[in-house]
Amino acid sequence: MKVSYKWVIHRNLMKVDSVKNSVPTTMLYSQGAFVEMLRKYGSLVLKPSGGTGGHGVILIRSLPGGRYNVQINQKIRDFPNELSLVNWVNKQPSTVKTRYLIQQCIPLAQINGSPFTIRTVTQRRPQSNWVLTGWVAKAAGKGYFITNGRSGGTVFPVDQAITRSNAHANVDQVLQELRRVSLKAAQHLGNSSPRQRVVGFDMGIDRDGKVWIIEANPKPRFKAFLKLKDQSMYRRIMGFQRSPS
């Protein structure tokens, strides 16, 4: 199977000393890798290595007594033990036909019981440095674990989301770290793709306030910014998009 951009990006980010500690452990799917990750982390996320929009993403949670459950969108299925879970995953057409990634599940901070992520947008003009042009927080819809538009969640200004969440974090420090990690990652990815003018990052904050890069997107969407009352970030992003390349 063709190696996808998500796996390539992951490997690239793991080369950056100032960023790699913010990247969840990720492996290409195989039964051996899955069992290894399951025993190490308990809870995992399986996702298509070339997918977008949250399609095909599977959440696996470890439960007391050696049990597990699996969530796809809002549907949850229970498994009594590791073997039954592994057999089920191996029989899924999606994991057979599509190259999947296994990722350490980050215990995301929540707003009113819903996990949230932060989309940061980094852009550059020709012969210029990378700039963080916008960021927006997206909370999952009720019963979902994914935070994209398909889950029907809520959009917040980033500082507001952190303040309202259950994260034990200093807002200013988290904002500073979000900016630092996003720009360092964009700079490194841009070095290997000189024509790349924009990279969007889906960032997570765990309950201790640690910042994580969940994934990077070389063709991010900006619709979430239109849902903010203040649309100055959207205008800035689009201004960069219209700049000559």
C-alpha positions in Angstrom: 0.0 0.0 0.0 1.1 3.5 -0.7 2.6 5.3 2.3 0.4 8.4 3.0 1.2 11.9 4.0 0.0 11.5 7.6 2.7 8.8 8.2 5.3 10.8 6.3 4.5 13.9 8.4 4.6 12.0 11.6 8.1 10.6 10.8 9.3 14.1 9.8 8.0 15.7 13.1 9.7 13.0 15.1 13.1 14.3 13.8 12.5 17.7 15.5 13.9 17.7 19.1 11.8 20.7 20.1 8.6 19.1 18.8 8.8 15.3 19.1 7.8 15.3 22.8 4.4 16.8 21.7 3.7 14.1 19.1 1.7 11.1 20.3 3.3 7.6 19.8 2.1 6.5 16.4 2.7 3.3 14.4 1.5 1.8 11.1 -1.2 -0.7 11.7 -0.3 -4.4 12.0 -1.6 -6.9 14.4 1.7 -7.0 16.3 1.9 -3.3 16.5 -1.7 -3.0 17.6 -1.3 -5.5 20.5 2.0 -3.8 21.5 0.4 -0.4 21.6 -2.8 -1.7 23.3 -0.8 -3.3 26.1 1.4 -0.2 26.6 -1.3 2.5 26.4 -4.7 0.8 26.9 -6.6 3.4 25.0 -5.8 4.0 21.3 -7.1 5.8 18.2 -7.1 4.0 14.8 -7.4 6.2 11.8 -6.9 6.0 8.0 -3.4 7.3 7.2 -4.8 9.3 4.3 -8.3 10.1 5.5 -9.8 13.5 6.3 -12.8 14.8 8.1 -12.8 12.1 10.8 -14.0 9.4 8.4 -13.1 5.9 9.6 -11.6 6.9 12.9 -12.0 4.3 15.7 -11.6 5.0 19.4 -10.6 2.0 21.6 -10.9 2.4 25.4 -9.4 0.1 28.1 -11.9 -0.8 30.8 -11.5 -2.5 34.2 -11.2 -6.3 34.3 -9.4 -6.6 31.0 -12.4 -5.4 28.9 -12.5 -2.9 26.1 -15.0 -0.9 24.2 -14.8 0.5 20.6 -16.5 3.7 19.5 -17.2 4.7 15.9 -19.0 8.0 15.7 -21.7 7.6 18.5 -21.9 3.8 18.4 -20.1 1.9 21.1 -19.4 -1.9 21.2 -18.0 -3.8 24.2 -15.4 -6.6 24.1 -14.8 -9.0 27.0 -11.0 -9.4 26.4 -8.0 -8.5 24.3 -8.4 -11.5 21.9 -12.0 -10.7 21.0 -11.0 -7.1 20.3 -8.0 -8.0 18.2 -10.0 -10.5 16.1 -12.7 -7.8 15.5 -10.2 -5.2 14.4 -8.5 -7.6 12.0 -11.8 -8.4 10.4 -12.7 -4.8 9.7 -12.7 -4.1 5.9 -11.3 -0.6 6.6 -8.2 -1.8 8.3 -7.6 -4.5 5.7 -8.1 -2.3 2.6 -6.8 1.0 3.9 -3.4 1.8 5.5 -4.3 2.6 9.1 -2.3 4.4 11.8 -2.4 3.4 15.5 -2.0 6.4 17.8 -1.7 6.7 21.5 -5.0 8.2 22.8 -4.5 11.5 24.5 -6.9 12.2 27.4 -8.1 15.5 26.0 -9.3 18.3 28.2 -13.1 18.7 28.1 -15.7 21.5 28.1 -18.9 20.4 29.8 -18.0 16.7 29.3 -17.0 17.1 25.6 -13.4 16.8 24.4 -12.0 19.7 22.4 -9.1 20.2 20.0 -7.5 23.4 18.7 -7.0 24.1 15.0 -3.9 26.3 14.5 -3.2 27.7 11.0 0.4 28.5 10.1 1.2 30.3 6.8 4.0 32.0 5.0 4.5 34.3 2.0 7.4 33.7 -0.5 10.8 34.4 1.1 9.2 35.0 4.5 9.0 33.2 7.9 6.0 31.1 9.0 3.3 33.0 10.9 0.5 31.7 13.1 -2.4 33.4 11.4 -5.3 31.9 13.4 -6.4 29.4 16.0 -9.9 28.2 17.1 -11.1 25.6 19.5 -13.6 22.9 18.5 -15.6 20.8 21.0 -17.1 17.5 20.0 -20.8 17.1 19.7 -22.7 15.2 22.4 -21.7 11.5 22.4 -18.8 12.0 19.9 -15.1 11.9 20.5 -14.1 13.5 17.2 -14.3 17.3 17.1 -14.8 18.1 13.4 -18.0 19.6 11.9 -19.6 16.2 11.4 -20.0 15.8 15.1 -22.1 19.0 15.4 -19.9 20.4 18.1 -19.3 24.0 19.3 -16.6 26.5 18.3 -14.8 28.7 20.9 -12.1 31.3 21.0 -9.0 29.4 22.2 -8.4 31.3 25.5 -12.1 30.9 26.3 -12.0 27.2 25.7 -9.0 26.6 27.9 -10.5 28.7 30.7 -13.8 26.8 30.6 -12.2 23.4 30.4 -11.2 20.9 33.1 -7.5 21.3 32.2 -5.2 22.3 35.0 -3.3 24.8 33.0 -2.2 28.4 32.9 -3.9 29.9 29.9 -1.0 32.2 28.8 1.5 29.3 29.1 -0.7 27.0 27.0 -1.2 29.7 24.3 2.6 30.3 24.2 3.3 26.6 23.8 0.6 26.2 21.1 2.3 29.0 19.2 5.8 27.6 19.7 5.0 24.0 18.7 2.9 25.0 15.7 5.6 27.3 14.3 8.5 24.9 14.9 6.6 22.1 13.3 5.6 24.3 10.3 9.1 25.5 9.8 10.5 21.9 9.7 7.7 20.6 7.4 8.2 23.7 5.2 11.9 23.0 4.8 11.1 19.7 3.1 8.3 21.2 1.0 9.5 24.6 -0.3 6.3 25.3 -2.1 4.1 24.7 0.9 2.4 27.9 2.0 0.0 26.7 4.7 -0.1 23.9 7.3 -3.0 23.4 9.7 -2.4 21.5 12.9 -5.1 19.8 15.0 -3.7 20.3 18.5 -4.8 18.7 21.7 -4.5 19.8 25.4 -4.5 17.1 28.0 -5.9 17.5 31.5 -2.5 18.5 32.8 -2.3 21.3 30.2 0.3 19.6 28.0 0.1 20.5 24.3 0.0 17.7 21.7 0.1 17.6 17.8 -2.7 15.2 16.9 -2.1 15.6 13.2 -1.0 18.1 10.5 -2.9 18.9 7.4 -1.3 20.5 4.4 -4.7 21.5 3.0 -6.7 22.7 6.0 -10.2 24.0 6.0 -11.1 27.3 7.5 -14.9 27.1 8.0 -14.6 26.9 11.8 -13.2 30.5 11.9 -16.4 31.8 10.2 -18.3 30.6 13.3 -16.4 32.9 15.6 -18.0 36.3 16.4 -14.7 38.0 15.6 -13.8 37.1 12.1 -10.5 39.0 11.9 -8.5 35.7 12.0 -10.5 34.4 9.0 -9.8 37.6 7.1 -6.1 37.4 7.9 -5.9 33.7 6.8 -7.7 34.5 3.5 -5.4 37.4 3.0 -2.4 35.1 3.1 -4.1 32.6 0.9 -4.6 35.3 -1.8 -0.9 36.4 -1.6 1.1 35.6 -4.8 3.1 32.3 -4.6 
